[in-house]
């Protein structure tokens, strides 16, 4: 073989050797990456979950069962709310929020004394974009470790109890068996402004759709009315208006229904829609609030168009036993 041929053979062998070296290096890197990934995958979730974005924690939290959630908050992960950030608030001893077991039934309404963020869970690292405003009334569902369970819109959240208090005398709201009760004897405060109850509104929409499938057309004449609007309507002599503070419409759970040509008059009783409501409204959580023949129980004139959302379980019991709200709550 010539010298030129020998040199070419040596160059070819060097190129092949370099290729083999590169392959070996790439293979080694791949092995290292695989082992590193496997190592992190085997680590416990709790070791790094808190470092994930809050949006992920909130989303994944929705998938936790109540049992797992209680277990998580009853062990070493329990957080205790403190007075830090609320030091300037002075609350009378009798108005302070005491710890009590969480529940899903409304206990009472409390007042927010200082604007603060709401948490998805009873801890200080699940802050959401929801907040409660100073002066706002909040449905209260118990308090543990300083975190009060409240309802915002139609979901439960947790806030620091040191920014809350029970209402002063004359500003409280009557709650019996988880239901708000309003009358001339138990008026609502002027600054109680909950808006339309979203759970009640959804229940109505479901009911309305089912009625539409049956060829019926039910409409809302009025739902939420605030204290000031109620007062103006009453002064103007509106047929459905009450003295300001004594109307169920201010609770956000009362609805006046009508069909074409029957708004606020007795003709509504003769409609197919009224007959359907009388037989089915309870299935969606609604009751006819002031039925004819029960005036001695409700202490209110009959209004066939006025319905109140009380939840399916309560409505069924009242329907099955022909009870008014007063009879159900044992209020005379």
C-alpha positions as CSV (number, residue, x, y, z in Angstrom):
1,X,0.0,0.0,0.0
2,X,1.3,3.5,-0.8
3,X,2.1,6.1,1.8
4,X,-1.0,8.1,0.7
5,X,-3.2,5.0,1.2
6,X,-1.7,4.4,4.6
7,X,-2.4,8.0,5.7
8,X,-6.0,7.8,4.5
9,X,-6.6,4.5,6.4
10,X,-5.3,6.1,9.6
11,X,-7.6,9.2,9.2
12,X,-10.6,6.9,8.7
13,X,-9.8,5.0,11.9
14,X,-9.4,8.2,13.8
15,X,-12.8,9.5,12.6
16,X,-14.5,6.2,13.6
17,X,-12.8,6.4,17.1
18,X,-14.2,9.9,17.6
19,X,-17.7,8.8,16.6
20,X,-17.6,6.0,19.1
21,X,-16.4,8.4,21.8
22,X,-19.3,10.8,21.1
23,X,-21.8,8.0,21.3
24,X,-20.4,6.8,24.6
25,X,-20.6,10.4,26.1
26,X,-24.2,10.9,24.9
27,X,-25.2,7.5,26.3
28,X,-23.6,8.4,29.7
29,X,-25.5,11.7,29.8
30,X,-28.8,9.9,29.1
31,X,-28.2,7.4,31.9
32,X,-27.5,10.2,34.4
33,X,-30.7,12.1,33.4
34,X,-32.7,9.0,33.7
35,X,-31.4,8.2,37.1
36,X,-31.9,11.8,38.3
37,X,-35.5,11.8,37.1
38,X,-36.2,8.5,38.8
39,X,-34.8,9.8,42.0
40,X,-37.1,12.8,42.1
41,X,-40.1,10.7,41.1
42,X,-39.5,8.4,44.1
43,X,-39.4,11.3,46.5
44,X,-42.5,11.8,48.7
45,X,-45.1,14.3,47.4
46,X,-45.1,16.2,50.7
47,X,-41.4,17.0,50.4
48,X,-41.9,19.5,47.6
49,X,-45.6,20.1,47.1
50,X,-45.5,23.4,49.0
51,X,-43.1,24.7,46.4
52,X,-45.6,24.3,43.6
53,X,-47.6,27.3,42.4
54,X,-50.6,28.1,44.5
55,X,-52.9,27.6,41.5
56,X,-51.8,24.0,41.3
57,X,-52.3,23.4,45.1
58,X,-55.8,24.9,44.8
59,X,-56.7,22.8,41.8
60,X,-55.4,19.6,43.4
61,X,-57.1,20.5,46.6
62,X,-60.4,20.2,45.0
63,X,-59.7,16.5,44.4
64,X,-59.0,15.8,48.1
65,X,-61.7,13.9,49.9
66,X,-63.1,15.4,53.1
67,X,-61.5,12.5,55.0
68,X,-58.1,13.1,53.6
69,X,-58.4,16.8,54.1
70,X,-59.4,16.3,57.8
71,X,-56.5,13.9,58.2
72,X,-54.1,16.4,56.7
73,X,-55.2,19.2,58.9
74,X,-55.4,17.2,62.1
75,X,-51.8,16.1,62.3
76,X,-48.5,18.0,62.1
77,X,-49.8,20.1,59.3
78,X,-52.2,22.0,61.5
79,X,-51.9,25.7,61.4
80,X,-53.0,28.2,64.1
81,X,-54.2,31.7,63.2
82,X,-52.7,34.5,65.2
83,X,-53.6,38.1,65.9
84,X,-50.7,39.4,63.8
85,X,-52.1,42.0,61.5
86,X,-55.2,42.5,63.6
87,X,-53.6,44.0,66.7
88,X,-55.4,47.3,66.3
89,X,-58.9,45.7,66.5
90,X,-60.6,45.9,69.8
91,X,-63.5,43.5,70.3
92,X,-65.7,43.1,73.4
93,X,-65.3,39.8,75.1
94,X,-68.9,38.8,74.5
95,X,-68.5,39.5,70.8
96,X,-65.3,37.5,70.2
97,X,-65.4,34.5,68.0
98,X,-64.7,31.3,69.9
99,X,-63.4,28.1,68.4
100,X,-66.0,25.4,67.7
101,X,-66.2,22.4,65.4
102,X,-66.7,23.0,61.7
103,X,-70.1,22.1,60.2
104,X,-72.0,22.5,56.9
105,X,-75.1,24.1,58.5
106,X,-75.2,27.9,59.0
107,X,-74.6,28.7,62.7
108,X,-74.9,32.5,62.6
109,X,-73.8,35.6,60.8
110,X,-70.7,37.4,61.9
111,X,-69.2,40.8,60.8
112,X,-65.8,41.4,59.2
113,X,-64.0,44.1,61.1
114,X,-61.0,44.3,58.8
115,X,-60.6,43.5,55.1
116,X,-58.6,40.3,54.7
117,X,-57.9,37.5,52.2
118,X,-59.8,34.2,52.3
119,X,-58.0,30.8,52.4
120,X,-59.1,27.7,50.6
121,X,-58.0,25.5,53.6
122,X,-57.6,26.3,57.3
123,X,-53.9,27.3,56.9
124,X,-51.9,30.3,56.0
125,X,-50.4,29.2,52.7
126,X,-53.6,28.5,50.7
127,X,-54.5,32.1,50.1
128,X,-56.9,32.7,47.3
129,X,-57.9,35.8,45.3
130,X,-61.1,36.0,47.3
131,X,-61.3,38.4,50.2
132,X,-63.9,39.7,52.7
133,X,-64.5,43.4,53.2
134,X,-64.7,45.4,56.4
135,X,-68.3,45.7,57.4
136,X,-69.4,42.7,55.5
137,X,-71.7,40.1,57.0
138,X,-70.5,36.5,56.6
139,X,-72.3,33.2,57.1
140,X,-70.4,31.4,59.9
141,X,-69.9,27.6,60.0
142,X,-67.6,27.1,62.9
143,X,-64.0,27.9,63.8
144,X,-61.0,25.7,64.6
145,X,-57.4,26.8,65.5
146,X,-58.4,30.4,64.8
147,X,-59.6,29.8,61.2
148,X,-63.3,30.6,60.8
149,X,-65.2,28.7,58.1
150,X,-67.4,31.1,56.1
151,X,-69.3,31.0,52.9
152,X,-68.5,33.4,50.0
153,X,-70.9,33.2,47.1
154,X,-71.7,29.5,47.3
155,X,-68.3,28.0,48.4
156,X,-66.7,27.6,51.8
157,X,-63.5,29.5,52.7
158,X,-61.5,30.2,55.8
159,X,-60.5,33.5,57.3
160,X,-58.7,34.7,60.4
161,X,-61.1,34.9,63.4
162,X,-59.3,37.9,64.8
163,X,-60.7,40.0,62.1
164,X,-64.3,39.0,62.9
165,X,-66.8,39.6,65.6
166,X,-70.4,38.7,66.5
167,X,-72.8,41.6,65.6
168,X,-73.8,44.1,68.2
169,X,-77.2,43.9,69.7
170,X,-79.7,45.2,67.2
171,X,-77.5,44.2,64.3
172,X,-77.8,40.5,64.6
173,X,-79.6,38.2,62.2
174,X,-82.0,35.5,63.3
175,X,-80.8,32.0,62.3
176,X,-82.7,28.8,63.2
177,X,-81.7,25.3,62.1
178,X,-79.4,26.8,59.5
179,X,-82.1,29.1,58.0
180,X,-82.3,32.9,58.1
181,X,-85.7,34.0,59.6
182,X,-87.0,37.5,59.0
183,X,-90.2,39.2,60.2
184,X,-91.3,42.4,61.9
185,X,-90.1,40.8,65.2
186,X,-86.8,39.8,63.7
187,X,-85.8,42.5,61.2
188,X,-82.6,42.5,59.1
189,X,-79.9,45.2,59.6
190,X,-79.8,48.0,57.0
191,X,-76.2,47.1,56.0
192,X,-77.0,43.4,55.4
193,X,-76.4,43.2,51.7
194,X,-75.8,39.6,50.5
195,X,-77.2,39.8,47.0
196,X,-78.9,37.0,45.2
197,X,-78.0,33.6,46.7
198,X,-76.2,31.7,44.0
199,X,-77.3,28.3,45.1
200,X,-80.9,29.4,45.1
201,X,-80.5,31.0,41.7
202,X,-79.0,27.8,40.2
203,X,-81.9,25.7,41.7
204,X,-84.4,28.1,40.1
205,X,-82.7,27.8,36.7
206,X,-82.8,24.0,36.9
207,X,-86.5,24.1,37.9
208,X,-87.3,26.6,35.2
209,X,-85.7,24.4,32.5
210,X,-87.6,21.4,33.7
211,X,-90.8,23.4,33.5
212,X,-90.0,24.6,30.1
213,X,-89.7,20.9,28.9
214,X,-93.2,20.5,30.2
215,X,-94.4,23.4,28.1
216,X,-94.6,25.8,31.0
217,X,-93.2,29.4,31.2
218,X,-92.2,30.6,34.7
219,X,-90.6,34.0,35.2
220,X,-89.1,36.0,38.0
221,X,-90.8,39.2,38.9
222,X,-88.4,40.0,41.7
223,X,-85.6,38.4,43.6
224,X,-83.0,40.2,45.8
225,X,-84.0,43.6,47.1
226,X,-81.8,45.6,49.4
227,X,-82.9,47.5,52.5
228,X,-83.1,50.9,50.8
229,X,-84.9,49.6,47.7
230,X,-87.5,47.8,49.9
231,X,-88.1,51.0,51.8
232,X,-88.7,53.0,48.7
233,X,-91.1,50.4,47.3
234,X,-93.0,50.2,50.5
235,X,-93.3,54.0,50.6
236,X,-94.6,53.9,47.0
237,X,-97.3,51.4,48.0
238,X,-96.0,48.5,45.9
239,X,-98.2,45.4,46.4
240,X,-95.3,43.1,47.4
241,X,-93.2,45.5,49.4
242,X,-92.6,45.2,53.1
243,X,-91.3,47.6,55.7
244,X,-87.6,48.0,55.1
245,X,-85.7,45.2,57.0
246,X,-88.6,42.8,57.2
247,X,-88.6,41.4,53.7
248,X,-87.3,38.0,52.8
249,X,-86.1,39.4,49.5
250,X,-83.2,41.0,51.5
251,X,-81.9,37.5,52.3
252,X,-81.4,36.8,48.6
253,X,-83.3,33.5,48.8
254,X,-86.8,34.8,48.0
255,X,-88.4,34.9,44.6
256,X,-91.6,36.3,43.2
257,X,-92.9,34.2,40.3
258,X,-95.3,35.0,37.5
259,X,-96.5,34.1,34.1
260,X,-97.9,36.3,31.3
261,X,-100.6,38.6,32.7
262,X,-100.3,37.3,36.3
263,X,-97.7,39.5,37.9
264,X,-98.6,40.1,41.6
265,X,-102.2,39.1,41.4
266,X,-104.4,36.2,42.3
267,X,-104.7,35.0,38.7
268,X,-101.4,33.2,39.2
269,X,-103.1,30.6,41.4
270,X,-105.2,29.5,38.4
271,X,-102.2,28.8,36.1
272,X,-100.7,25.5,35.2
273,X,-97.4,26.9,36.4
274,X,-98.7,27.4,39.9
275,X,-100.2,23.9,40.0
276,X,-96.8,22.4,38.9
277,X,-95.0,24.4,41.6
278,X,-97.4,23.2,44.3
279,X,-96.6,19.6,43.4
280,X,-92.9,19.9,42.5
281,X,-91.2,23.0,43.8
282,X,-90.0,21.2,47.0
283,X,-87.9,18.9,44.8
284,X,-85.7,21.9,44.0
285,X,-85.6,23.3,47.5
286,X,-88.5,25.9,47.2
287,X,-91.5,26.4,49.4
288,X,-94.6,28.6,48.9
289,X,-93.8,30.9,51.7
290,X,-97.2,32.4,52.5
291,X,-99.9,29.9,51.5
292,X,-103.6,30.6,51.7
293,X,-105.2,29.1,54.8
294,X,-102.0,29.4,56.9
295,X,-102.2,33.1,57.7
296,X,-102.6,32.4,61.4
297,X,-99.2,30.6,61.3
298,X,-97.2,32.9,59.0
299,X,-98.8,36.1,60.4
300,X,-98.7,37.3,56.8
301,X,-101.3,37.7,54.1
302,X,-101.3,34.9,51.5
303,X,-99.1,35.5,48.4
304,X,-99.2,32.6,45.9
305,X,-96.3,34.1,43.9
306,X,-93.8,34.4,46.8
307,X,-91.4,31.4,47.1
308,X,-88.4,30.9,49.4
309,X,-85.4,28.7,48.9
310,X,-84.7,26.5,52.0
311,X,-82.8,23.6,50.5
312,X,-84.2,20.3,49.2
313,X,-84.1,18.4,52.5
314,X,-85.9,21.1,54.4
315,X,-88.4,21.7,51.7
316,X,-89.3,18.0,51.4
317,X,-90.0,17.8,55.1
318,X,-92.2,20.8,55.0
319,X,-94.0,19.5,51.9
320,X,-94.6,16.0,53.4
321,X,-96.0,17.4,56.6
322,X,-97.8,20.5,55.2
323,X,-95.7,22.9,57.3
324,X,-95.0,26.6,56.9
325,X,-91.6,27.9,57.8
326,X,-92.8,29.1,61.1
327,X,-94.2,25.6,62.0
328,X,-91.0,23.9,60.7
329,X,-88.7,26.2,62.8
330,X,-91.2,26.2,65.7
331,X,-91.6,30.0,65.7
332,X,-94.9,31.3,66.9
